[in-house]
Structure formats: C-alpha cells, structure tokens
C-alpha cells in the first residue's frame, strides 16, 4: 500500500476514538461476539478492544467450550 503525501493524516486512533465516544456509537446495534482463542493474553486483548468499541464479548479457549456457548447463546459474530 502506498500513501501519497496529499492524503490526509489522522492522529493515531482519532477515527476510532471519535466513533467510540461520538454520536455514532449510540446508533450501532448491540452485537454479541464469541471469541475462540487458546492464548489467554490474545483473547483478553481482543475482548478489551471489542468491549471498548461497545460489543458484548464472550471468550472460549477450546472448540468444545465454544460449541457449548454457541448452543446456549445467540451470537452475531464468532471469531476463531
């Protein structure tokens, strides 16, 4: 990817922060996400980021625990 000098430069996280804290957040429907990740540190990192963006996040460390959670709950997105 090439960035041209004429392209506008955004400070880090400006667009993300404005989305999280601005009026757009109120218009985003509540989404429930299941994250299947066996590395705890990575799972917590993803959970924190999605949580800060307004998503409800459940974690599963194994495929079988993910199956149980998916059978008991309705998810809009599953991240493997």
Beta strands, then each sheet from edge to edge (+ up, - down):
strand 1: 32-36
strand 2: 56-60
strand 3: 77-79
sheet 1: 2+ 1+ 3+
end
